[in-house]
């Protein structure tokens, strides 16, 4: 039983020893040896002897320094590691030999460098004091003093420290295709080592590069690094840590024994360090530029746009240059929608998509159509409002009074003008043929797209006047009433007719056009004028004055004077007097040798009678009536006379014209002509006294004839 219990305890202890061996770290140890050299360079007053030392080396050849001067140096002893010496000793070792060469330390030999470093280690370990030592070698003592002084002034620690600068968050800014941080630098007292960056929630495409632009995952502690983020990565931030594997020098102490010195060696030791969180943030921003143009590439002010996405919404308005801009705009896809058009332009309600990229200005050029309306002018006759007038020209002017466009009405009397937004005026600049131009200026405004403004403009016809004055052709002064004139248009269709008034004037108001007219009824007693006259009304208010002359109706009275006895004997020197309808003498005349007297007389009613009978004939007392009614009419009358019964002296006859025609002494006013026969037979007249007269005349004639014959005979005889 006892054997079993002993076995169990043995097994338990064995297992415990194994576990403790695994769990507890192994203690390091160094085998050290010494090398002696002769030196007498320093004397200790307190010890009353020279300070001696030896060069102690580890198995690997590292120089070790004694920490306890009164014990012997290790020589083949395997000394265990017992931790680190003080930082003061560490700084001595770091600045002394063999970290620095004798020449760097200002001494002649390695022994002097070693000895001075050993003295400084003892002083730093409080085993000696400077005041206690007397210099036997000034170079050595001066180096010792410098090492001690440096150890006191410096703050370097053999404890490994590690820091990444800058520790504050960095903002990556755009450079080319990437957003870049500044450089990060590792600060450490390690003599060597490397590190890696451990990003957390890093953006896609992240790059880590050194100062040469080389992308690396692991860097040495002497290298700097920076973070590159693709520029079109949405704004954000991420954290990262820097994990390092560091190698540094430490003053490792090794434990001696009661007889063997404790020693210290400056040895490399590895350790891992991780930095605090480093924060990188970035704003991926760009700009948006909206350019608003019109149909003719003119810049448009006052267009309002809504720019938005799921995280952003803002309105912008175009300026005098037609540009609206948004800066520092987070990258991404944006919707751009016009919510208010510039004055005079049509709103474009469509949504445009545009991508804003980091560091770039996204440009969106948008065009607006002009607000267009239509002016429709209908040209009508003012008289009825239904007659449409083609070829009326209208001119449109803008608000500044500058001509914009002109056009004419079509066959339907309509002129249409497509016009952009704005205020306008228009007026008629050419009237239709035959119409008076409308001088009024009309105003209108195009305010809405597709707006149609309809105006009716009325024109009054061009109206002129034809004034015909009817006069007697004989003197041009006698005005003739009741002459009828008929007016015909260009197609020969009768337009109007009218008669001259008491002043011989007929007036006709006529519209624009070409006309003819002619006399269709002559005044009483006048021959109708067969001529056709042409005229044209071209201007409003124009008065065309024509004088139309008429010749009086003129006929002829032919009286033949014959003896009643036989009706064949023609009687000269019978005087006849013509009287008008009022009984006033018009003309008188005598029959010629053929017994004929002729009177040219104007239109009218007349009477005549014999006022002097031919010699030897009894005057005919009858009064005869006749009428001249037609031009060229010849009225022939035969008036018979009876011989006188007794002779009487003849009255002195009027000298007839060769053809027996007697013209009236004055014009005769026209009279209406009664129906008469062209020939009027008159009763015979006469008396006894006529025979004596005839005999007397015949006797006188014979006497003259006989005297003439006798005279001619006497001439022949001579």
C-alpha positions, 0 to 999 in steps of 0.5 A: 500500500505504501509503495502504491502511494509513493508511486502516485506521489512520484508521478504527480511531482513528475507531471508538476515539474514538467508543467512548470518547465513548460509554463516558466520561461527559460533563464538565459545564461552566458559563458564568459571569459577574461582577457588581461591587459596591463594598465595603471591609469587610475588610482583610488584614494579610498581603496589606496590602490590602482584600479585594475580591470580585465576584458570580459567577453561572452562566448559570442565575443561581446564585450562585458563589463564588471559591475562589482569591482572587488570580485574576480572576473568570470573566466569560463563561468556560465553566468545566468541572466538576471535582468537589465542594469540601470539606464545610466549604465545602459547609456554608458555602454551605448556611448562607450566602447565597443559601440564607438571606436577608440578614435571616435572616443578620442583615445589611442587604443582599444585598451584605453577605450575599454578602461575608460568605459569600465570606470564610467560603468562603475561610477554609473553603478555607484561603485566608484566616484569621480572624486575618488579617482586620480588620473594616471592617463589623462586621455582615459580620464577625460573619456570617462568624464565625458561618458559619465556626463553624457549619461547624466544629460541624456534621457535614453532608455533601454526600454523599447519604445515605439511610436508612429507619427503623426498620431492625429488623424490625417486627411487624405487629399487628392493628388492625381488619381488618388487621395493621399495622406502625408507620410507616417514615420516610425519613432523608436529606439530600436536599432532595427526592425520592421513593421506592417500596417493593419487597416480596419474597414479600409476602402477598396483599392487602398495602397501603402507606399514608401517614400519611393512610391513602392507599394509594400506590405512590410517596411523597415523602421527607417522607412516612411509610408503613406496611404493612397485611396482611389480618388473616386472612393466615397468620403469616409474614414478608417482606422489602422494600427502599426505592428512592429517587430523591433530589435534594440540594445539592452544592458543585460546583467548576468549574475556572478557568485560570491566570488565572481563579479556580476557583469553587464553586456549590451545585447540585442533583444527582440520585441513586438509593439503595436501602435495606437489607432491611427485614423485616416479620413478623406472627403472625396469632393468635386464640383458641378458646373451647369451652363445654361444656353439659349437656342442661339448659344446665348447665355441665360441668367436666372435658370434655377436647378435642383441638384440632388441625390439620396444624401444631398439636395440644393438649388442653384441659379445661373448668373450673368454668365449663364453658369451655376456652380456647386463646389466641395460636392461629395462625389457621386451621381447627382440628378439635375432638374430645372425647376424655374426657366429663365424669363422668356424660355420654356422650362425643361422638366427632364432630369439629367444625371451626372457624376461628380468625381473627386477633384474634377468639375463635372460640366453639364450644358443645358439648352432652353428653347425660347418661349414662342408664340404667334401673332395672327393678324387678319386684315379686313375691310372696315365697311363690312368686316368680312372682306379679307384683304391680301397683300397688306404688309405688317412690320413687327418691332421689339421693345427697343423699337428695332424691326424684327420681321415683316410679312404680308397677308395671304389670300385669306387676309391673314399674316402669321408671325412666330415670335419669341417671348417679349413685348412687341409693337406692330403697324401696317407698313403697306396697305392693300391695293385700294385701301388707306393705310392704318396708321395705328400702332398696336402693342402685344406681348408673347408670354407663354409658349404656344400662345396665339394672339389674334388681331383684326385690323381694319382698313378703309378703302381708298376713296376719291372723287370724280368731278365732271363739269359740263360746259358749252363747247362754244365758250367754255363758260356756259355750264350745262345741267342735266347731262347724265354720265355713267361710270364703268369699272375696269371690267366695263361693268356699270358702277354708278350714274348721275346728272350735272346739277344747276352749276353743270357739275356732277360728282361721284365718290368712288373707291380705288380703281381704274374707271371709264365714263361717258355721257349717256344723256346730253343736256337739252339742246346739246349733242351728246359727247360720244367720247369715253374718258378714262381715269384712276382713283389711286390716292385717298381723298384724291379729286379728279376734275374733268371738263366735258364739252358739248356742242349745241344741237344746230339745225337749219331753216331754209326759206324759199321765196316764190311768186304765188302766181306760178310757184316757180319764180324765185324772189330775191331780197325778201327779208325774214326775221327769226324770233325765239320762243320768248318772241325776241328777235334772233336773226334776220336775212334776205333771200338771194338771187335764187330766192333762198335764205338760210338760217343756222339755228341752235336747238329750240322753238322759233317763229319767223315772218317776212319783214320786207317783201321783195320789190313789187310784191306784197309782204306776207303777214303770216307768222310761221313756227318751227322747232330745231330738235336734232343736230344737222336738221334742215327745215325747209319752208316755201313762202309765197308772195303776191305781186303788188298791184301798183308800182312802188319804189323798191326798198334797198335790199340787204346784200345776201350771202352768195348761198343765201345763208344768213347767220343769226346775230347772236346765240339763241337759247335752246328751245324744245322743237315742235313737230313741223313739216320741212316745207311750209307753203305760204299764201301769195301776196302783191298789188297794182303798183308793181307793173310800173316798177317793172316797166321802168326797170326794163326801159332803163335796162334797154337804154343802158344796153343800147348805149353800150352797143353804140360805144363798141361800134365806134371803137371798131370804126376807129 
